[in-house]
Amino acid sequence: MTSNARNWDEYRMHAARRIVASNPSITHVGEVQQPSLAIPVLDIELNSDGSVRHIGVMREPSQAKDTTRIAIDAVRRVGSFGDVSRLPKPWRFTESFLFNDDRRFKPRSLD
């Protein structure tokens, strides 16, 4: 799989769409619940081919801590986000996961 992203902002949008497409039963793209149940934030480091090298937790919510694991598993399900070799290093991006009370999330990049 390839990505036509010219910069990290475009790539982040591409990645958010891939996360939603790979996790249809636990995502939503509608309006975000206010307040959100939980907002874990992940730092996703990639290999040049777009496969996940490492996932770091930048912010774990104080409640609904299980949403962090849900978000990590959702990222891993994507497999490859697409070639990043043409983008500047480091090959990493941050994504926030906006969870509703049903434990379905929307990537912040799509909000």
C-alpha positions as CSV (number, residue, x, y, z in Angstrom):
1,M,0.0,0.0,0.0
2,T,1.3,3.5,-0.8
3,S,0.5,6.9,0.4
4,N,0.5,10.0,-1.8
5,A,1.0,12.3,1.2
6,R,3.3,15.2,0.5
7,N,3.8,16.1,4.2
8,W,3.1,14.9,7.7
9,D,-0.3,16.7,8.0
10,E,-1.6,14.9,4.9
11,Y,-0.1,11.6,6.1
12,R,-1.8,12.0,9.5
13,M,-5.2,12.4,7.7
14,H,-4.5,9.4,5.6
15,A,-3.5,7.4,8.7
16,A,-6.7,8.4,10.5
17,R,-8.8,7.2,7.6
18,R,-6.9,3.9,7.6
19,I,-7.5,3.4,11.3
20,V,-11.3,4.0,10.8
21,A,-11.4,1.7,7.8
22,S,-9.5,-1.1,9.7
23,N,-11.8,-0.8,12.7
24,P,-15.4,-0.2,11.6
25,S,-17.0,-1.8,14.6
26,I,-15.3,0.4,17.2
27,T,-15.0,3.7,15.4
28,H,-17.4,6.5,14.3
29,V,-17.0,9.6,12.2
30,G,-19.9,11.6,13.4
31,E,-20.0,14.4,16.0
32,V,-17.8,14.0,19.0
33,Q,-19.5,13.5,22.3
34,Q,-18.9,16.3,24.8
35,P,-17.4,15.6,27.2
36,S,-15.6,12.6,25.7
37,L,-15.4,9.5,27.9
38,A,-11.6,9.3,27.4
39,I,-8.9,10.7,25.1
40,P,-5.8,8.5,25.0
41,V,-3.0,10.0,22.9
42,L,-0.5,7.7,21.1
43,D,2.9,8.4,19.5
44,I,3.1,6.1,16.5
45,E,6.6,5.4,15.1
46,L,6.8,3.8,11.6
47,N,9.3,1.9,9.5
48,S,10.0,3.2,6.0
49,D,7.3,1.0,4.5
50,G,4.6,2.4,6.9
51,S,4.5,-0.6,9.2
52,V,4.3,0.1,12.9
53,R,7.7,0.1,14.6
54,H,6.6,1.3,18.1
55,I,3.6,2.8,19.8
56,G,4.2,5.0,22.8
57,V,1.5,6.3,25.1
58,M,1.8,10.1,25.5
59,R,-1.4,10.4,27.5
60,E,-3.4,7.8,29.3
61,P,-6.8,8.9,30.5
62,S,-7.5,9.0,34.2
63,Q,-10.8,7.1,33.7
64,A,-11.7,4.4,31.2
65,K,-8.1,3.3,31.1
66,D,-9.0,0.3,28.9
67,T,-9.5,2.8,26.0
68,T,-5.7,3.1,25.7
69,R,-5.4,-0.6,24.9
70,I,-8.4,-0.3,22.5
71,A,-6.6,2.5,20.7
72,I,-3.2,0.6,20.5
73,D,-4.9,-2.5,19.2
74,A,-6.8,-0.4,16.6
75,V,-3.5,1.0,15.3
76,R,-1.9,-2.5,15.1
77,R,-4.9,-3.8,13.1
78,V,-4.0,-1.4,10.3
79,G,-0.9,-3.3,9.4
80,S,0.7,-0.7,7.1
81,F,-0.1,2.9,6.9
82,G,1.7,3.3,3.6
83,D,5.3,4.2,2.5
84,V,6.8,7.1,4.5
85,S,10.3,6.9,3.0
86,R,9.8,10.2,1.0
87,L,8.8,12.1,4.2
88,P,11.3,13.7,6.5
89,K,12.5,11.7,9.5
90,P,11.6,10.9,12.2
91,W,8.8,8.7,10.7
92,R,6.3,9.2,13.5
93,F,3.0,11.0,14.1
94,T,0.7,11.5,17.1
95,E,-3.0,10.7,17.2
96,S,-5.6,11.4,19.8
97,F,-8.6,9.0,20.1
98,L,-11.9,10.6,21.1
99,F,-14.0,7.9,22.8
100,N,-17.7,8.1,23.4
101,D,-19.6,6.3,26.2
102,D,-20.0,3.2,23.9
103,R,-16.2,3.0,23.7
104,R,-16.2,3.8,20.0
105,F,-13.7,6.4,18.9
106,K,-13.0,9.0,16.3
107,P,-9.4,9.9,15.5
108,R,-8.9,13.6,16.4
109,S,-7.3,14.2,13.0
110,L,-10.8,13.6,11.4
111,D,-12.6,16.0,13.7
